[in-house]
Amino acid sequence: MTRHSSRSRLKLRELTTGVVDAVHAIYGDPAATEHLSSTPCTRDEVAGVVTPGIAAALGSADRCAMG
């Protein structure tokens, strides 16, 4: 089930595994991560973080998003 919320200037949607490339475009870019406390991530590293997070969220639809 896809859930989303939309307002005139902001659109929120559930993450899917299809976002790995978009997240990697940010967290894999040395310029974008220059001031973060970690080095740029590989695509596999991003997938290793994003995919379990999505799976956990899908299994907890009846709980608060904050934990």
N, CA, C and O atoms as CSV, one atom per row, in Angstrom:
chain,resi,resn,atom,element,x,y,z
A,1,MET,N,N,0.842,-1.170,0.000
A,1,MET,CA,C,0.000,0.000,0.000
A,1,MET,C,C,0.890,1.238,0.000
A,1,MET,O,O,1.803,1.352,0.817
A,2,THR,N,N,0.628,2.140,-0.896
A,2,THR,CA,C,1.380,3.379,-0.962
A,2,THR,C,C,0.608,4.452,-0.211
A,2,THR,O,O,-0.560,4.717,-0.496
A,3,ARG,N,N,1.275,5.053,0.739
A,3,ARG,CA,C,0.665,6.151,1.484
A,3,ARG,C,C,1.441,7.409,1.171
A,3,ARG,O,O,2.665,7.373,1.046
A,4,HIS,N,N,0.752,8.502,1.046
A,4,HIS,CA,C,1.430,9.761,0.819
A,4,HIS,C,C,0.581,10.913,1.325
A,4,HIS,O,O,-0.628,10.782,1.518
A,5,SER,N,N,1.225,12.018,1.532
A,5,SER,CA,C,0.563,13.242,1.948
A,5,SER,C,C,1.034,14.341,1.010
A,5,SER,O,O,2.200,14.382,0.620
A,6,SER,N,N,0.131,15.214,0.660
A,6,SER,CA,C,0.499,16.255,-0.284
A,6,SER,C,C,-0.077,17.593,0.149
A,6,SER,O,O,-1.238,17.685,0.547
A,7,ARG,N,N,0.716,18.584,0.069
A,7,ARG,CA,C,0.303,19.965,0.306
A,7,ARG,C,C,0.779,20.760,-0.898
A,7,ARG,O,O,1.452,20.214,-1.773
A,8,SER,N,N,0.448,22.007,-0.954
A,8,SER,CA,C,0.785,22.799,-2.129
A,8,SER,C,C,2.295,22.891,-2.374
A,8,SER,O,O,2.719,23.004,-3.524
A,9,ARG,N,N,3.108,22.844,-1.324
A,9,ARG,CA,C,4.546,23.004,-1.521
A,9,ARG,C,C,5.375,21.819,-1.059
A,9,ARG,O,O,6.598,21.829,-1.196
A,10,LEU,N,N,4.734,20.809,-0.518
A,10,LEU,CA,C,5.478,19.682,0.031
A,10,LEU,C,C,4.755,18.387,-0.287
A,10,LEU,O,O,3.544,18.277,-0.095
A,11,LYS,N,N,5.503,17.410,-0.772
A,11,LYS,CA,C,4.945,16.085,-1.022
A,11,LYS,C,C,5.777,15.063,-0.266
A,11,LYS,O,O,6.997,15.008,-0.424
A,12,LEU,N,N,5.128,14.267,0.542
A,12,LEU,CA,C,5.789,13.206,1.288
A,12,LEU,C,C,5.285,11.872,0.768
A,12,LEU,O,O,4.106,11.733,0.444
A,13,ARG,N,N,6.161,10.905,0.687
A,13,ARG,CA,C,5.736,9.572,0.285
A,13,ARG,C,C,6.610,8.545,0.983
A,13,ARG,O,O,7.712,8.848,1.442
A,14,GLU,N,N,6.099,7.334,1.053
A,14,GLU,CA,C,6.857,6.246,1.654
A,14,GLU,C,C,8.096,5.963,0.805
A,14,GLU,O,O,8.053,6.077,-0.420
A,15,LEU,N,N,9.188,5.599,1.453
A,15,LEU,CA,C,10.384,5.210,0.718
A,15,LEU,C,C,10.200,3.824,0.130
A,15,LEU,O,O,9.521,2.977,0.709
A,16,THR,N,N,10.799,3.605,-1.004
A,16,THR,CA,C,10.836,2.283,-1.628
A,16,THR,C,C,12.286,1.986,-1.974
A,16,THR,O,O,13.140,2.870,-1.903
A,17,THR,N,N,12.564,0.746,-2.348
A,17,THR,CA,C,13.938,0.403,-2.716
A,17,THR,C,C,14.381,1.169,-3.961
A,17,THR,O,O,15.576,1.238,-4.252
A,18,GLY,N,N,13.442,1.738,-4.690
A,18,GLY,CA,C,13.776,2.538,-5.863
A,18,GLY,C,C,14.478,3.845,-5.535
A,18,GLY,O,O,14.997,4.505,-6.435
A,19,VAL,N,N,14.505,4.234,-4.258
A,19,VAL,CA,C,15.151,5.491,-3.880
A,19,VAL,C,C,16.644,5.336,-3.618
A,19,VAL,O,O,17.337,6.327,-3.384
A,20,VAL,N,N,17.146,4.109,-3.656
A,20,VAL,CA,C,18.557,3.884,-3.342
A,20,VAL,C,C,19.458,4.731,-4.228
A,20,VAL,O,O,20.407,5.340,-3.734
A,21,ASP,N,N,19.183,4.781,-5.522
A,21,ASP,CA,C,20.029,5.575,-6.421
A,21,ASP,C,C,19.951,7.062,-6.092
A,21,ASP,O,O,20.966,7.756,-6.145
A,22,ALA,N,N,18.774,7.559,-5.758
A,22,ALA,CA,C,18.622,8.974,-5.421
A,22,ALA,C,C,19.352,9.311,-4.115
A,22,ALA,O,O,20.010,10.346,-4.015
A,23,VAL,N,N,19.231,8.435,-3.126
A,23,VAL,CA,C,19.938,8.656,-1.854
A,23,VAL,C,C,21.447,8.565,-2.076
A,23,VAL,O,O,22.209,9.339,-1.496
A,24,HIS,N,N,21.876,7.625,-2.910
A,24,HIS,CA,C,23.302,7.494,-3.207
A,24,HIS,C,C,23.831,8.727,-3.935
A,24,HIS,O,O,24.981,9.120,-3.737
A,25,ALA,N,N,22.998,9.335,-4.773
A,25,ALA,CA,C,23.428,10.548,-5.486
A,25,ALA,C,C,23.830,11.638,-4.499
A,25,ALA,O,O,24.700,12.457,-4.794
A,26,ILE,N,N,23.202,11.648,-3.340
A,26,ILE,CA,C,23.541,12.637,-2.311
A,26,ILE,C,C,24.688,12.130,-1.440
A,26,ILE,O,O,25.734,12.772,-1.344
A,27,TYR,N,N,24.487,10.981,-0.810
A,27,TYR,CA,C,25.465,10.485,0.158
A,27,TYR,C,C,26.720,9.887,-0.475
A,27,TYR,O,O,27.679,9.569,0.227
A,28,GLY,N,N,26.715,9.736,-1.783
A,28,GLY,CA,C,27.914,9.272,-2.471
A,28,GLY,C,C,28.727,10.401,-3.073
A,28,GLY,O,O,29.816,10.178,-3.602
A,29,ASP,N,N,28.202,11.604,-2.993
A,29,ASP,CA,C,28.844,12.775,-3.594
A,29,ASP,C,C,29.796,13.437,-2.597
A,29,ASP,O,O,29.356,13.896,-1.543
A,30,PRO,N,N,31.086,13.493,-2.909
A,30,PRO,CA,C,32.047,14.104,-1.991
A,30,PRO,C,C,31.707,15.554,-1.632
A,30,PRO,O,O,31.923,15.971,-0.495
A,31,ALA,N,N,31.187,16.312,-2.572
A,31,ALA,CA,C,30.835,17.708,-2.270
A,31,ALA,C,C,29.650,17.786,-1.315
A,31,ALA,O,O,29.613,18.644,-0.433
A,32,ALA,N,N,28.680,16.890,-1.492
A,32,ALA,CA,C,27.487,16.905,-0.637
A,32,ALA,C,C,27.798,16.410,0.771
A,32,ALA,O,O,27.122,16.796,1.725
A,33,THR,N,N,28.803,15.567,0.908
A,33,THR,CA,C,29.135,14.997,2.213
A,33,THR,C,C,30.368,15.638,2.854
A,33,THR,O,O,30.870,15.169,3.875
A,34,GLU,N,N,30.832,16.692,2.248
A,34,GLU,CA,C,32.070,17.342,2.713
A,34,GLU,C,C,32.051,17.689,4.198
A,34,GLU,O,O,33.077,17.567,4.868
A,35,HIS,N,N,30.911,18.118,4.724
A,35,HIS,CA,C,30.847,18.565,6.112
A,35,HIS,C,C,30.178,17.544,7.032
A,35,HIS,O,O,29.857,17.860,8.178
A,36,LEU,N,N,29.967,16.332,6.541
A,36,LEU,CA,C,29.430,15.268,7.383
A,36,LEU,C,C,30.571,14.564,8.100
A,36,LEU,O,O,31.737,14.715,7.738
A,37,SER,N,N,30.222,13.799,9.111
A,37,SER,CA,C,31.260,13.129,9.894
A,37,SER,C,C,31.708,11.810,9.277
A,37,SER,O,O,32.509,11.092,9.875
A,38,SER,N,N,31.205,11.480,8.089
A,38,SER,CA,C,31.618,10.247,7.425
A,38,SER,C,C,32.058,10.541,5.994
A,38,SER,O,O,31.829,11.631,5.469
A,39,THR,N,N,32.681,9.568,5.388
A,39,THR,CA,C,33.111,9.708,3.995
A,39,THR,C,C,31.935,9.370,3.074
A,39,THR,O,O,30.939,8.812,3.535
A,40,PRO,N,N,32.034,9.696,1.792
A,40,PRO,CA,C,30.963,9.331,0.854
A,40,PRO,C,C,30.713,7.821,0.866
A,40,PRO,O,O,31.638,7.029,1.044
A,41,CYS,N,N,29.464,7.443,0.675
A,41,CYS,CA,C,29.060,6.034,0.713
A,41,CYS,C,C,29.017,5.435,-0.687
A,41,CYS,O,O,28.755,6.130,-1.669
A,42,THR,N,N,29.275,4.151,-0.757
A,42,THR,CA,C,29.073,3.430,-2.014
A,42,THR,C,C,27.581,3.133,-2.149
A,42,THR,O,O,26.831,3.252,-1.180
A,43,ARG,N,N,27.156,2.749,-3.342
A,43,ARG,CA,C,25.745,2.410,-3.549
A,43,ARG,C,C,25.358,1.220,-2.661
A,43,ARG,O,O,24.263,1.197,-2.099
A,44,ASP,N,N,26.242,0.247,-2.537
A,44,ASP,CA,C,25.950,-0.916,-1.693
A,44,ASP,C,C,25.778,-0.521,-0.226
A,44,ASP,O,O,24.927,-1.072,0.473
A,45,GLU,N,N,26.584,0.428,0.236
A,45,GLU,CA,C,26.441,0.899,1.621
A,45,GLU,C,C,25.096,1.593,1.817
A,45,GLU,O,O,24.429,1.385,2.830
A,46,VAL,N,N,24.700,2.411,0.856
A,46,VAL,CA,C,23.405,3.089,0.945
A,46,VAL,C,C,22.280,2.059,0.954
A,46,VAL,O,O,21.367,2.149,1.776
A,47,ALA,N,N,22.334,1.091,0.057
A,47,ALA,CA,C,21.307,0.044,0.002
A,47,ALA,C,C,21.253,-0.738,1.310
A,47,ALA,O,O,20.180,-1.150,1.752
A,48,GLY,N,N,22.407,-0.937,1.921
A,48,GLY,CA,C,22.465,-1.655,3.190
A,48,GLY,C,C,21.816,-0.923,4.335
A,48,GLY,O,O,21.443,-1.543,5.331
A,49,VAL,N,N,21.674,0.370,4.219
A,49,VAL,CA,C,20.994,1.169,5.239
A,49,VAL,C,C,19.523,1.375,4.874
A,49,VAL,O,O,18.645,1.210,5.720
A,50,VAL,N,N,19.256,1.729,3.634
A,50,VAL,CA,C,17.901,2.055,3.202
A,50,VAL,C,C,16.986,0.828,3.210
A,50,VAL,O,O,15.865,0.899,3.714
A,51,THR,N,N,17.446,-0.281,2.665
A,51,THR,CA,C,16.592,-1.466,2.510
A,51,THR,C,C,16.081,-2.010,3.848
A,51,THR,O,O,14.880,-2.255,3.965
A,52,PRO,N,N,16.930,-2.212,4.861
A,52,PRO,CA,C,16.400,-2.683,6.148
A,52,PRO,C,C,15.467,-1.665,6.805
A,52,PRO,O,O,14.514,-2.044,7.486
A,53,GLY,N,N,15.735,-0.391,6.606
A,53,GLY,CA,C,14.856,0.635,7.162
A,53,GLY,C,C,13.461,0.575,6.565
A,53,GLY,O,O,12.466,0.738,7.270
A,54,ILE,N,N,13.396,0.339,5.266
A,54,ILE,CA,C,12.104,0.206,4.596
A,54,ILE,C,C,11.386,-1.038,5.113
A,54,ILE,O,O,10.191,-0.990,5.405
A,55,ALA,N,N,12.099,-2.134,5.226
A,55,ALA,CA,C,11.497,-3.383,5.711
A,55,ALA,C,C,10.963,-3.209,7.129
A,55,ALA,O,O,9.877,-3.693,7.447
A,56,ALA,N,N,11.708,-2.530,7.969
A,56,ALA,CA,C,11.266,-2.293,9.345
A,56,ALA,C,C,10.023,-1.413,9.372
A,56,ALA,O,O,9.101,-1.662,10.149
A,57,ALA,N,N,9.995,-0.391,8.533
A,57,ALA,CA,C,8.839,0.505,8.491
A,57,ALA,C,C,7.602,-0.218,7.995
A,57,ALA,O,O,6.505,0.016,8.503
A,58,LEU,N,N,7.757,-1.087,7.018
A,58,LEU,CA,C,6.613,-1.830,6.489
A,58,LEU,C,C,6.045,-2.782,7.524
A,58,LEU,O,O,4.848,-3.069,7.516
A,59,GLY,N,N,6.879,-3.265,8.398
A,59,GLY,CA,C,6.424,-4.181,9.438
A,59,GLY,C,C,5.871,-3.484,10.652
A,59,GLY,O,O,5.410,-4.136,11.589
A,60,SER,N,N,5.909,-2.158,10.650
A,60,SER,CA,C,5.473,-1.419,11.841
A,60,SER,C,C,4.467,-0.338,11.511
A,60,SER,O,O,4.498,0.735,12.113
A,61,ALA,N,N,3.583,-0.593,10.578
A,61,ALA,CA,C,2.616,0.412,10.140
A,61,ALA,C,C,1.670,0.849,11.245
A,61,ALA,O,O,1.052,1.909,11.151
A,62,ASP,N,N,1.551,0.045,12.286
A,62,ASP,CA,C,0.636,0.397,13.368
A,62,ASP,C,C,1.341,1.115,14.520
A,62,ASP,O,O,0.719,1.392,15.545
A,63,ARG,N,N,2.628,1.418,14.364
A,63,ARG,CA,C,3.383,2.099,15.421
A,63,ARG,C,C,3.756,3.514,14.989
A,63,ARG,O,O,3.724,3.853,13.806
A,64,CYS,N,N,4.100,4.306,15.954
A,64,CYS,CA,C,4.559,5.674,15.714
A,64,CYS,C,C,5.850,5.637,14.908
A,64,CYS,O,O,6.709,4.790,15.155
A,65,ALA,N,N,5.996,6.537,13.958
A,65,ALA,CA,C,7.178,6.584,13.110
A,65,ALA,C,C,8.447,6.894,13.891
A,65,ALA,O,O,9.544,6.601,13.415
A,66,MET,N,N,8.325,7.479,15.078
A,66,MET,CA,C,9.494,7.854,15.864
A,66,MET,C,C,10.018,6.698,16.726
A,66,MET,O,O,10.978,6.873,17.475
A,67,GLY,N,N,9.399,5.535,16.623
A,67,GLY,CA,C,9.922,4.384,17.362
A,67,GLY,C,C,8.973,3.883,18.316
A,67,GLY,O,O,9.259,2.915,19.021
